[in-house]
Amino acid sequence: MNWPDSNSDWEELGLGPDELTLYEALLTSPRPASIADLARAAGLLPDRVPPALGTLANQGFVLPPTPGETLPGVVPPATALRNLIHLRQAELLGRSARLEVFSASVDRLAARLTGGVPDERASGIETVRGREAIAARVRSLMTSATSELALLDRPPYASHDGRGTPAPLAVTDLVERGVAVRVVVDRDGLDAPGRVRGLNELAGRGVEIRVAADLPTKLIVVDGRVSLLPPTDAADPTASALVVKDATLHHVLVPLFESVWDRAMPIGRDARDGVTPQDREILTLLASGLKDEAIARRLDVHVHTVRRRIKALLLVLDADTRFQAGVQALRRGWLTA
């Protein structure tokens, strides 16, 4: 196939022509059954397959073979590509964080040498304890936003309905008064019935929403100047949260959000070319790496319905594989807010 970007872009991520053709062959259905079949499907000599598979494994595009299998498992394209980009960004972020810590150490050393005493209050780090106090501080910070609110949203949630669906994000009032709201939702947070539908409705009201796997933390960033790190379990009555204004930590937390945002998959509600709200949900979940059965459970429909719609979407998108369908859907704006 003709890949959507130039060869130099893929080589920047460590993937050459052999790796790309092998990966495409592994994504086809039915899958090749052996190394020889894989080589034929990819149009490669058999001796070029093992090194290319090794590169794909190192870059996170394939998993070790399961017992009884000859070929490796395949990581979904959207997940593999975004995780690889995130890894590169995380490396840069780590270097930046180490420089920030080193800079702070130099400042403290300079203060001691000149007889100065660091003022703990100047650090701007506040601890908020207790579920009610944390909830009140979150509301206060979110309400104070004037230009942008950025959230990393992951389970467990402090409140949810009887079906386990977390309470809707109370951000539409901010959007209505002109505040830009960006939210990255952990893929595990899509489990509850109606969750994806509710997120798409928020996207339709102007909230920018993306989905990613394995978010590192919960996080709230207000106007790029104040960050709040909620507790892992907000329902814990003894939990504590940190409100951060300290430059050293804040210069790490804001880039952390941006790094996660860049690798996340956008979702939205605008329908084009006859795509339905259910189609958008299917494409979003498909691009997040879910199998047909898992998509059916989350949408509360029969798996045959999901497979039938996927086949129809492949035809509409003129795509031979699910990966191609994801690329075409992104190009057409079906998954963007």
N, C-alpha and C positions, 0 to 999 in steps of 0.2 A: 504494500500500500504506500501512498505518498503521505509521509508524516507531515503534520501541520506546521512545523517549524524547520528552520535550516539545520543542516547536519552539524554546524558549529555549535548550535544551541544544545543539541543532545550530547555532543562530545564534551561540552562544558560540564555536563552531569555525569560523565564517565561512560556514556553509551555510544557504541559505534554501530555500523550497519549490521554486523552479525548479531549483536545483542537485540537490536530492534526487530529484525526479521524473526528471530527465535521467539521473542516475547509475543509477537503477533501470532505466531504459529501455536504457541501454548494457549492463547486465548480463544482459538477457534473451537467450534463444536461440530463433531466430536473431537476430543483431544487425541493427538498422536499417542500411540500405545508404547512406543519404544524410542530409543535414541535414533535408530535408523529411520523410523517413520517421521520423527521430528526433523531430522536432517533433510529428508525428501520434501516435507511440507514447507520448510524454510528455504529450500534451494541451496543448501550448503553441503560441503563435503563433511562426512561423519567426524573426521578428526578436528574440525573447527567447532564442533558443538560443545564438548566439555569445557574449553576455556571460556567460551561465551556464557555458558550457564554459570560458571564460577563468578564472572563479572556481574551477572544479573543477581546472584545471591548476595554478593558483597554490597551491591547498591540497594538491596531490599526489595527487588522485584519478584523474586521467587523464594519459596520456603523449602526446607529439606523434604525429600520424599517421605510419605507416610509408609508404615510397614506394609510390605507387599507391593508397593508401587515402584516403578523404575524412574519416572520423571518427577521433577519437583512440583510442589504446589505453586499456584500463581497468586500473587497479591493483586487485588483490583487496581486498575490503572490510576484512578483518581487518588487512591490512598498511597500507592507507591510513589507517584510523581511528587505529590505534595509533601510526603514525608521526607523524600530525598532533598527537595528544596529547603524544607524546614531544617534538616540536618545541617546544610551549608549555612543557613542563616543563624542557627544556634551556635555554630562554631564562631562566627563573627561576633555574636552577642556575648558569648563567653569571654572572648578576648576583651571586648569593651568593658564588661563587668569587672574583670581583673584589673584593668587600667583604672577604673573608677575607685576600686577598693585601695589600690596602691596610692592614688592621688589623695584619698582621705587619710591614709596613714601618714603621708608626707605632711599634710596640714596639721595633724595632731602632734607630730614630732616637732614641727616648726613652732607650734604654740607652746610646747613644753620648754624648748630651747630659749624662747624669748620671754619666758616667765608668764605667759598667758595661761589661763585655765579654761578649757572648753566648757561652754555652757550647755548642759544636757537638754535644756528646754529648746535650744536653738536647733537641735536635731529634727524637731518637728515630727517625732514618732509618738503616737498616742495609742494606748491600749484601751479597748472598750470591752467590758466583760458582761456576760449575761445575755440571754436570748432577746429579751425585750429591749435592752439598751442598744444592742447591735442593730435590731430591726429599726429602732428610732433613728439611729445615726445613718443607716443606709437611706432611709426616706429623706432625711435632712440633706444628705450629700447629693442625692439624685435630684431633689427639688432645686438645689442651688445651681445646677448646671445651666450655663448660659450659651455655650457654643457646641459642646459635644459631650456625649456620654458613651463610654466604651465598656462592654461587659464580657467576661468569660463566665459562662453559665454551665455548671456541671452538677450531677447528683453527688451526694444526697441533698434533697430539697427540704426546706423548713416546713412548707405546707403543701398539701395536695388534696385532691378530691378523693372520693371513695374508690375510684378506679385506679388511683395512683398517679393521675395526671397532675404535674406541678401547677401551682397557681400561675395564671397568666402574668407575663412581665408588665408591670405598671409603668409603661414608657410612652404610651400614645399621647398623653397630655404634653410631654416634652416636645414631641414631634410637631404637635399642633402650634406650639409657640416658637418654632423655628430651630430647636435644638437637634443636631444630627445625632442619631442613635445607631450605634453599631454593636451587634451582639454575635458572639461565637458560641454555639451550643454544642456540647459534647454529644457524640453520636449515641452514647448510652442513654441520654436524656430523651431520645425519640421513641423509647420503648412503649410509653403509656399510650392508650387509645386516644386518638384525636390530637396528639401532640403536634404532628407535622402539619395537620390542617390548621391548627391554631397559630403556628408560626407563619404559615403562608398568609393567614389573615393579617397578622401584624405587619408582614412585609408589604401587603397591599395598602397599609395605612402609612407607609413611609419609613418603617424600621428596616435597616439593612441587616440581614441575618445570614450567617454562614454556619456550616456544620463541619466539625473536625473530630477526629478520634483522639482519645487519651489526652484531654486538656490537662496541663500541668497543675492548675490551681483554679480556684474561683478568684475573680478580680473585678474591681470597679474602678474606672479611671474617669474623673470629672474634669473637663476642660483642659486635659493634659497637664494638670498641676497638682491634683490631689488624688491619691490612690487609696483604696481600701481593700485589704486582704481579708475576706470573710473566713470564718472557721470552716474546717472541712465538713463538720456536721452542725449546721446552724440550729438544728432542733435540740442540741445538747444544752441544758440550762446552765452548765458551767463553762460554756464555750467562750472564747475571746477572739477579738478581731483587732487588726492593726490599721490605723489611719496614718498614711505616710505622706509627709511633705518634705522629708529629707532628700536633698538633691542626689546623693549617692545611690540610694535605693530607688528613688523615682526614675532616675535615668536608666535603671535596669528594667523596671516594671513596665514602663511605657513601650520600650522596644520589644519587650516580651509579648505584649498584646499585639503589636504590629506584625511580629513574626508569625504568631499563630493565625492572625487574620489573613495574612498573605497565602498561607497554605490551605486555608479552609475552603469548602465548596459553597458557593452562593446559592441561595434559594430565593424564589419570588413568586408572584402571582399572575403577571401579565400573560395572557394567552395569545398565541400567534399561530397561524396556519391550522386552526382548529384544535389545538391542544387543550385538553380539559384539566380541571383542577386535580383529578385523580392521576392523569398522565404526569403532571408536574410532580406530584408526590412520588410516583413510581420512579421517575427519572432521578429525583433527588436521592431517594433511598438506594437506587441502583448505582448511582455515581459514588455513594458513600461506601459501597462494597458489600451490600447485603445480597443474600441469595433470594431466589424466588419465594421460598417458603417463609423466610423471615419478613419479606415485604408483605406477603399475604396476611400474616399474623398482625402486623402493625396497622394495616389498612382494614382489617376485619373483613376480608373477602376471600374467596376460594383461590387456591394457588393456580388453578386453570385460568381464572380471570386475569391474574397477573401475567401469566405466560402469553395469553392471547393478546393482551395490550402491548406487551413488549414486542411481539412479532409485528403488530400493526405499526408501532412506533419505528421499528427498523425500516419498514417499507416507506413510511412518510419521510424519514430522515435520509433515505437512500443509503443505508448503512448495512454492512455485512456482519459486523460484530458489535457487541455492546460497547466496547471501547470507542469505536467509530461513532456510535449513537451519542455517547456522552460528549465527544468533541463537537459534533454537529449541533447538539442541543445548546451547548455553550455559545457556539458561533451565532446561533439564531436568537440568543437571548432568552431562551425558555427557562433557564435556571438562574437568571439574574433579576434583581429587584428593580 
